[in-house]
Amino acid sequence: MEKYLVPQKPSSQIPKRVRRTEWERSLIELKGKFEPNYRHYLSSLLIHSYSQIGAFPHLYHIAGVPCLTHLERINFPVLEALVGSTFRRGISSLQFDTKGVYLVSVSNIGCLTVHDFESLYCQANSLLPSSVEDENKHVLHLFLDRQLDVVRWNIANQDEVACTSIKSNAILIFDIAYISSDPVEVLRTRRIATVHGSEVRNGLTDIAFTALDKSRLIASDSNGKVNVWDRKMGVLPCLELITNCSGTINSIQVNVDNQMVFGAGRDGTIYMWDLRGGRGSAPFQTHKEVCHLPLTSWKIASALEKIGDLKAQSAIVPKEVHSIDFDPSFPNQLAFHLDDGWSGVLDIYKGQVTHVHCPPPAWLHDLNGHTNTLSLRKPSWLPTYSIYAIGASTDNGIHLLDFYPDSNSPCHVEYIGDVERHSSANKRSKQNKFVPLTESPNACAAHPINGTIVVATKNSSLLVVSQQKQCVSPDNS
């Protein structure tokens, strides 16, 4: 056999090394963990797979009669003509419980509903999707005959939900284990404001619970305060967190340690209080209550002015902060949303804005110069990958924003773009995603496990946004 082989002459040239790209999946199998950059790459694939897969209007009944939220949806043109454009409408707030089994929602006109999420999701993903939710699967559906602006689950007791309104100083707490139209407890604020000799109670804007104590409840009000209740001590606040101004606190959040409270003011400032008191909080006694001043605060406009490229392109003025929310993946990231449609991330450890998203102003799309500033847009983080879902201020849709804490994020203030890296996955461009919807959004809530987004709309509907499920035939398997 050797006689048929022709020996090759040795070459004097050094052969070129062919650099092959690493295969991320094999690296995962070898190392047994996801690399951060690969997880970021997966997040870009995830957000581009989202679309609206279901829509469920609020066509529900109470004792066989259509509820008023149902009638409001049908007769809204008449109501708008009578009341004007200042009329609030739609589902104002919604939230999943910690396991994603139930979804609670409230409407501006006064409906409190606890939905079975599995029923919604299965109807949206069935081969013949239905646009009517099965009312028999509702855990609770009450009409409270009052405006409702916010609803929250008790983190330490998942049988309880609390709701309130900017027009009321009372917090209604319901136990979903007992089907009753009466709340199990009603908490009220202590102080009242006096206007021309008449007493006007402070309205409540947001609610927060702590994971350590099921009896502690926190709520912000329209007079620049955050009230803290210990329900074992009574129905009045035992602690007040105050500011140096009397403006409305629109949104509050408790940090991961359940010790710090953050509040977003209408004046464009984010405040931080320490529930334990301390040197910076300056606790003092007044009107039989303990009061704390903020430990620190950040003016969002001042933080945005430090971003040179942004300041060179836009006139930055103080704007109202609609909402704040902590990133479940990175607890140092506090997302904020402004009334002009801008969103961003404040790093509470560094005290600076690290991400920002600036869509075109609303007046570019509104020829009449009118925008709806009454309803506060309420965004939500997805449970992983640092993706922020926020309803658009002008179009029918939601923005899925990449707020990953790295300069490779397209929203990062030091975004470096697509640079050459060893991994082919990291060479792919990272982009935000706009998901068009059939109705105008008010609020978003993300499922705590699978990341499905439920959007509450101004037309009193629930829209399900997720990955489209497809049936694979045996011939294509």
MINU-506562 format. One record per residue: z, y, x of N, C-alpha, C, O in turn. Coordinates in steps of 0.1 Angstrom, whole numbers, plus 5000, padded with zeros to 4 digits. Last residue first. Layout:
N
ZYXZYXZYXZYX...
This chain:
477
512951704571514151674579513851604592514751564599510751744556510951834567512151804575512351874585511051544536509851544544509951634557509351604567513351614522513351494531512151494540512251434552513951974524513351854518513351734527513451754540516652174525515652114533515251984526516051894523517452484510517452344508516352274516515152324515519252744525518052694521518152544520518852474528521253044522521252894523519952844517519452884507521453334540520853264529520753114531520353074542524553474548523353404553522753324541523453254534525553754526525853644536524453584541523453644539526953934502526053944513526453834523527553834528527253994468527553894478526553904489525353884487528554254449527354194455527754104467528654144475529854324418530154264431528954204437528354114431529654644400529154504403529854464416530254544424529854914391530854814387530354664389530654584381528255084403527855044390528654924385528254844376529155124428529455234418529055194404529355264394530454814440529454914438529855014428530854994420531654614467531954674454531054794452530854874461530554334484530454474483530754514468530154464459531654084505531554124491531554274490532454334495530453884531530854024527530654034512529554004507531553604550530853654538531353794534532553814534533153504570532553624573531653674561530853774563534853274569533353254571532553384572531353374574537453404569537153274577535653274579535253264591537953624554538653614566538353494575538753474586535153814541535953684540536653664554536053664564535354164538534854044545535753924544536953944545534554414516535554324520534954204526534054144520533754754509533354624514534654544518535654604521532855004484533754944493533254804497532454744490530555114472531855194472532755134483533255214491526955124472528255064475529355164475529255284478524455104448525055194457526555144460527255114450522354804446523154914440523854994451523954944463520954624461520354664448521154774441520654844432520654684496521254634484520654684472519854784472519754614530519454684517520154604506520154484505521454634559521154534548520954614535521854664530520854714591520954774578520554674568519454624568522354644622521554594611521854674599523054694595522054724657522754724645521754684634520554674636521154524686520854624676521854614664522254504661520554434718521554434708521254554698521054664703517854254733518454384728519454354718519254274709518354004758517954034744518654164740519754184742519653954781518454034782517954074768517154174767521553764775521953904777520854004778521054124777520153534776520653574763521053724764520853794754519553484803518453534794518953584781518353664775521653594828521553514816520453574807520353694805521553784849521153644851520953564839520053474839519854084839521054004841520553864844519453824842518654404837518354274841519654194845520454244853519554584807519454574822519154434825519554344818519254764781518854624785518654624800517554664804522054994778520754944775520554804780521454734783524455104782523555094794522255034791521355024800526555324766525655224764524655224776523955324779528955464764528355444777527355334777527255254786529755444738529355584743528755574757528155674762528255184719529155224729528755364735527555384737526455084702527255194697528155244707528855344705525354864714524454974712525255094707524655204707527154714741527154744727526254864724526454964731527554714768526254654763526154664748525154634742530054804773528954904774527654844770526654924769532254664749531554654761530454754761529954794751533654564724534154654734533554624748534254584757531354594696531954504706532454594718531754684722530354694673531454764679532154684690533354694692527554704656528054624667529054714675528654804682527554724620527554794633528254704644529254644642525754714593526554614601526454664616525454654622525654914565525354904579526354804585527554804583524254854533525454864542524954854556523954784559522755034505522854934515524054944523524855044521521055274492521655154487521655044497520654974499521755574512520855464507521755354500522955344503523955744518522755794512521955684505521455694494526055614531526355734523525155784515525355854506526455264532525655374536526055494526526255474514529455084539528455124530527755254534528455344539529954884567530255014561529155044551527955034555531354654589530554664577530954794570532154804566531354574622531954664613530954684601529854734604532254314644531154374636531854454624532754394618533654164664533754304663532554374656531954464661533753884664532653944670532654094669531654164674535353804632535053784646533953874651533253934642535653894605536753834612536553814627537553804634534354234601534154084600535254024609535754084618536054514587535654434599535354294595536054234586534954744562535754624566535154564579533954574581535255064544534654964552535454844554536654834549535055264518536055174524535355064531534854974524534555594509533955474513534955394521535555444530535955754482536155734496535455594499535755494493534455964458534755824462534855804477533855834484533656234461534856194454535356054458536456034462531256324469532356324479533656284473534656284480527956284466529156234459530356224469530356134477526056574470526456444475527756404468528556494464523256784466524456734460524756594466523956514467520856894472521956934480523256884475524356934478518556794461519356884453520556944460521257024455517656604480516956734478517656834470517456954472519056414502519456464489518756604487519256704492518556344527518056254517518256314503517656264494519756544542518356514545517656434534516456434532522356534535521556634529520056624532519256684525523656334550523256304536522256414530521456374522522356304584523256364574522656334560521456324558521755984600521256114595522156174584522756094576524555824616523355824608522955964604523756054606526155744643525855874637524555864629523455904634528755584657527455564650527255684641528055714633530555504687530255604676528855564670527955524677533255404708532055374700531755484690532755544684535455524719534655434728533355404721532355374728537655794721536555734713535655654722535055714731540955744734539655804734538655724725538855604723543355624741543355754734542055824734542055944734543755384753543255484761543255624755543255724761544955254731545555244744545055354753545855414761543255294710544555344709545355334722546355404724540055384708540955294716542355354716542555454723538355424679539355494687540155384695540755304688535055414669536155334673537055424682536555484692533155524640533455504654534655424656535255374647530755684619531755584621531955574636531155604644529555934596529755884610530855784610531855794602529456034570528755904573528955854587528555744590531056244565529656274567528856154571527656164574533656154564532956174551531456214553530756214543534055874587534156014583533356034571532455964567536055604598534855644591535055784585536055814578537255414626537355524616536055554610534955534616538955144641537755194635538055314626539055304619540655074668540955134655539655204650539355304655541354834691540254904685540554944671540654864662543354664699543454804704542354894698542355014700542854414689543754504682543954644687544554724681540054254685540654334696541554444689541054544685539654114661539354044674539954124685540354054695540254284640540954164641540754094654541554004658540554634643539654514646540454394648541354384657541954824617542054764630541054644631540854574622540755124602540954984601541054924615540154954623540555404580540755354593541055204591541555164581538555654561539255524563539455484577538755534586537755914560537855844548538755714550539555684541538656214574538556074577538755994564539856004558536656514574537656424567537456284571536356234571535956674605535556614592536656524587537556484594535456954626536356864620535856804606535456884598532156934642533157014635534156914629533756794627529656954665530856874661531856964655532457054661526356954665527457044663528656964657528556924646524556744688525156774675526256874675526956884685523756714714522756694704523256734690522456764681525856744731524656824734523656814723522756894722527756574721527956714720526656794722526456904716526656334730526756364716526956504713526356564704526856354758525456334752525556364737524556424731529656374762528756484765527356474758526856574753532456344744531256264746530056364749529556424740534356524737534356474751533156384754532956344766534056554710533456664719533456614733532756674741535456344699534056334699533356444708532356414714538056444702537656324709536156314710535656264720537956664684538156684698537756564707537256584718537556514660536556614664536656644679535756654687539956374657538656304660537656394665536856354674542956424672541956494664540556434668540156434679545756214672544456234678543556314668543356274657549256194679548156214670546856234678546956284690552556044680551456114687550356124676550456064665554656004663554855984678553756044686554056104696555456234637554556144644554856124658555356214665558856214624557656294628556756194635557156094640560656064598560156054612558956144613558056144605563656074579562256114581561956104596562756124605565655924555565355934569563955964571563055904565567256094528566156004533566156024548566456124553568856274515569256134515568156034520568255924517567556514523567556464509567856314508567156244500567256414556567056514546566856454533566156354531567756354590568156324576567956444567568256554571565356244615566456334610566656304595565756244589563856134645564256114632565356214628566156254636561656164666562556274662563056244648562756324639559856004679559756014665560656124659560356164648560455984706559356074702559256094687558656194683562655814707562755944712561656034706561956154703562955614676562755634690562755784694562855874685561755424649562355554653562055584668560855564672560455204642561755184648562455314652563555314656557955284634558955254623560355234629561355244621556255544647557055424651558055394641558955484639553055664638554455674637555055534642554355434642550155864644550855734647552355754646552955844653547255994628548656004632549155864635548655764630544156154631544856024630546256034636546356074648542556424614543456374624544056234621544256204609541156554594540356494605541256444617540756424628542456624572542256734582541456674594541256754604543156404558541956474554541556584563540456634563544256154582544356264573543056324569542056314576545355824585544155914587544256024577544256004565547955664603547455734591546355824594546355904604549655384613548655484616548155534603547955464594552655254625551955294613550955404617551355504623554054984643553455114643552655134631551955044626554954724639555954834642555354974642556155064640553354504637554054544625555154654628556154654621551654434657553054404659553954444648555154424648549254534649549454384649550854344651551254234647549854814627549354744639549754604639550454554630548854924595549954874604549354794615548454714613547255214582547155084587548455054595549055144601545955424556546955384565546755244570546155164563544155714544544155574547545355544557545655624566544555994537543555904530543755754532543655674523546856224532546656104541545756004533546255944524546256564525546256424520546056324532545256354541548356824540547056764535547256614532548256554535550356964550550556914537549256854531549156824519551456904584550656974574550856904561551456794560552856754602553056904603552256974592552257104592554156464585553256534594553556684594554456724586556456184581555856314578554956364589555056324600557555914566556855954578556056074575555156074566560655824552559455904551558855934564559655974574562455564536562055634548560755704545559855664538562955454512564055464521563755534534564655564541561655544479561455524494562755534501563655614498562955354451562655474457562455454472563055364478563855114441562455154437562055284444560955324442565954934464565655004452564255044451563354994459566454754485567354864483567054954471567955034467564454564485565854514483566854634481567954604476562254704491562454674477563754614474564254614463561954974510562554844511562954804497563954854492559055184515560055124506560654994512559954914518557955474528558255334532559355294522560455354521555255704527556455664521556655514525555755434524553855964545553755814543555155764539556155784546552456284536553556194540553156044538552156014530550656474526550856464540551956374545552556394556550356464499551156574504551456554519552456614524549356234487548456354488549156474494548656584493550455944507550356034495549456154498548956174509550655594515550455734519550255814506549855764496553055334517552055404509551955544514552955614516554455014522554155144528552955204520552055134517557154784518555854834514555654974519556655054519559054494523558654624528557254664524556354584525559454234515560054344507559654484512559954584504558454064533557754074520558254184512557654224502558054124566559054134556558254154543557554254541555954074584557254034588558254034576559153954576553554194578553654044578555053994580555253874579553554474556553854414569553954264567554254214557551054654537552254564538552354524552551454524560549954964523549954864534551254784533552254834530547855174504548955084505548854994517547754954520546855514495546655384502547955314503549055364502547555734479546155714483545855574489544755524488549255884452549255784463547855744466547055724457550256224443549456104441549456014454549656064465553356374436552356344446551556214443552256114440553856544405554156444414552956414424551856434421554756864397553556774399553856674409554156704421556557074376556656964385555356874386554956824375556157424374556057294368556057184379555657214390556357664388557457624380557357494374558357444368553857664402554157764392555257724382555157734370554557354413553457444412553657534400553657494388556257144434556357244423555257344424555057404434556156794439555756924443555857014431555656974420558756554445557756614436557456754441558256814447559956254460559856394459558656434449557756354446559855974457561056044455560856184452561356244442557555744441557955834452559155914448559455924436558255404429557855544427558255624439559255594447557355084418557955164428557455304427556255334423557854824396557254954397557955044407559155064405557354474391558154584397557254714398556054704400555754314377557054264380557954374386559154364385553754474350554054444365555554394366556354424358552354304323553354394327553654364342553754244346550654114315550054244316551054344321550754464324550753794330551453894322550754034325550354064336550953504343549953574336550653674326551053634315552253454374552653474360551653554353551353674357551153454398551553324393552053334379552153234372550653714405549553644399549953504394549153434387552553984399552653844404551653764397551753734385552054314408551854204398552054074406551654064418553254644410553254514417553154404406553954394397552254974412552454864403552254734410551254714417553555274421552855154426553255034417554455004415553255614412553855484410552955374416551655384415552155864410553155844421553755704420554755684427548655914404549955864400550855854412550355834424546055974412546656044401548056004396548456044386545455794431545655934435546256014424546756124427547055484424546055574422546455714427547555744429547555124430548055264427546855354426545655304426548854784433547754884431548355014427549455024422549454474448549954604445548754694443547854694451550154124443549154234445549754364441550454364431551553814453551753954448550554044452550054034463551353574465551353574450551353714444551153734432551653594492550353604487550253584472549053584466553753764510553853694497552553694490552253794483552953894532554053804534554353724521555053624521550954064523550653974534551753864535551353744537550054144492551254134500551054024510550953914507546854294488547654174488548954194496548954264506546054604471546254524484547154404480547954404471543954864459544654744456544854664470543954664478543155194447543455104458544254984453545054994444542755334423541955364435542155264447541255264456542655354389543055274400542155294412540955284411543655524360542755524371543355444383544555454386544655314332544955424342543955414353543455304356544755084317544655214311545055324320545755424315544654824327545954894328545955034322546955104323543554524318543154664317544454744317545254724307543154224338543954314330543354454330542654494339542853914348541954024344542754104334542954064322543253644370543853754363542753854360541953884368541553434378543053414378543753524370544753494364538553324364539453444368540853394368541353334358537053124354537553104368538453224372539053214383536053214331537153114330537753084343538853034344533953374337535253434334536353334333537553374336531553334360532353254350533653314348534553304357529253604362530353524368531153454357531253504345525853614362527053624353528153544359527953414360523653544375524053684376525353714368525753824368523153244392523353314380523953454383524553474393520553054410521753144410521853224397520853264390519752764413519452854402520552954401521452934392520852664436519352664435518952754424517852814425523552874447523052754440521552774439520952874441524853084459524052994467523452874460522852794467526253214438525253294446524353204454523153234456527953014430526953064421525853134428524753134424529552984453528752874449527652924439526552874439530853234453529953194465529053084460527853084464532353244429531353344432530353294443529153304441534053014434533153024422531953124424530853094421535453094456534552974457533552974446532352934447537053314447535853334456534953214456533653234457538053404417538053284425536853294434535653284429539553734413538453644412538653514421539353524431541453944395541553844406540553734404540653664395541354274385540754144384541054064396540854114407542054554366542554474377542154334375542454264365540654854355540654704354541154644367540754694378540355144354541555074351541654924350542654874345538255294363538655314349539855234345540455264334537855214389538355344387538855364372539755454370538954874393537954974390538555104387539755114384539854634418540254734408539054824405538354854415540154294429539454424428540054504417540654454407540754014450541254104440540454234441540054284451539953684456539453824458539953914447539753884435541153384471541053474460540553614465540853654476540853254496540753184483540453274471539653244463541353364521539953374515539753294502538653274498543753374532543053244533541653254527540853164529544753624526544653584540543853464542543353444553542553764500543853714505543653664519542553654523540354044501540653904501542053874505542753954511539954334480540454274492540654124490540954074479538754654468538854504468539354454481539154514491538154954449538754884460538754734458538854684446536555054428537055144439537555074451537555124462533755004409534854934415535355004428534555024437532855294389532655174397533955104401535055144397533455654392533055524385532955414394533055434407534455984384534455864393534155744385534455724373532656274377533256154371533256034381532156004386531356494386532656464392533356344386534456304391529056544372528956454383530256424390530256344399530256524337529656584349529556494360530056374359531156454312532156484322531556564334532156644340528656404297529856474291530856534302531256644301526956284315526456404308527656484302527656604302528456064322528056164332527556294326527856404332528555934298529755984304529456084314530156184315525855864295526455944285527756014291527956134289525355694318524655814316525255914306525156034308527355484312527555584322526655704321527255814323527455274293527355414288527555514299527855634296527655034309526555054299526355204295525255244294529955084324528655044331527455074321526455124326531855114304531555224313530155204320529355294322531954864293531354964285531055084293530055154291533254734315531954684310531254794302530054824304535554874315534754884327533354834324532354884329536654794291536154934292535354954305534455034305535554464280536554564286535854694289534654704289534554334249534154384263535154484268535554574260536754094235536154224234535754274248536554254257538153864240536953854233536153984231535053984225540353944255540553894241539353894233539353934221538054104274539554094272539754064258539554144249535254024295535854054282537454034283537953964291532754144317533854064314534454114300534154224296530654224336530354204322531454104316531154004311530054364362531354344355531154334340531454434333527554164379528054284372529354254364529654144361526854024408527653994396528154124389529154174394524453894429524954014423525653974410525053904401523553744461524053734447524553874442524953954450522653794486522353664480522753644466522453554459521454014510522154004497521653874490520453854489521853894543521153954533521853944520522853864519522053824579522653864566521653924556520754004560521053784603520753684593521353714580521153634570521753984620520453984616520053874606518953874600524353904626524154024617522754034612522554084602523953674643524653664631524253784621523953764610522653774666521953674658522553674644521853664634524753924676523553994672522653904664521953954655526653734681526953824670525653904666525553934655525653594703525653524690525853624679525353604668526153794722524753754719524653684706523753714698528853774723528253894719526753874715526353934705529153514733529653544720529053674715528753684703528153564759527353474750527853494736527053484726530053734769528753784767527853694758527053744751532353564770532353684761530953734759530553774748531653214767531753324776531653454767530953454757533452954752532453054750532653174760533753224760534252654769534652774762533452864762532452854769533652434786534552414774534952534767535952534760532052414807533252494809534252474797535452504798529952244798530652214811531952284812532952224816529252344774529652214774530352174787531352094787528452604782529552584772530152444773531352424773526252544798527452604804528652584795529752564800524552444779525052354788526252404795527152334799524052684765524652574758525252474768526352424766522752854783524052884779524752764772525952744774521052784811521052744797522452754792523352684796519853024833520852924829520752904814520452994806516453024846517553084838518552974834518152864831515552964879515552924865516752984858517852994864513653064905514953084898514753054883514053124876512252884930511952924916513352934909514052844908511652984962512552934953512352984939512153104936508752914981509553014973510452934964510052834958508752755013508452754999509352854991510552874995507552905042508752865035508552865020508152975015504852775061505352865051506652815044506752695041503852565075504652665083505252765073506152845077503952225065503552365063504452455070505652435071502751915078503852005075503352155075502552195082500351735060500651805072501851905069501851965058500951415046500751565044501251635057502251605063499151105048500351195052500051335051498951385055497950925023497551025033498751115036499251185027497950585015498650715015498250795026498050755037496850345018496150435009496850575008496350665002498450205034497150245040496450345031495550415035500650115020500850235029499450285034499350405037500049885008500050005000500050125009499550235005
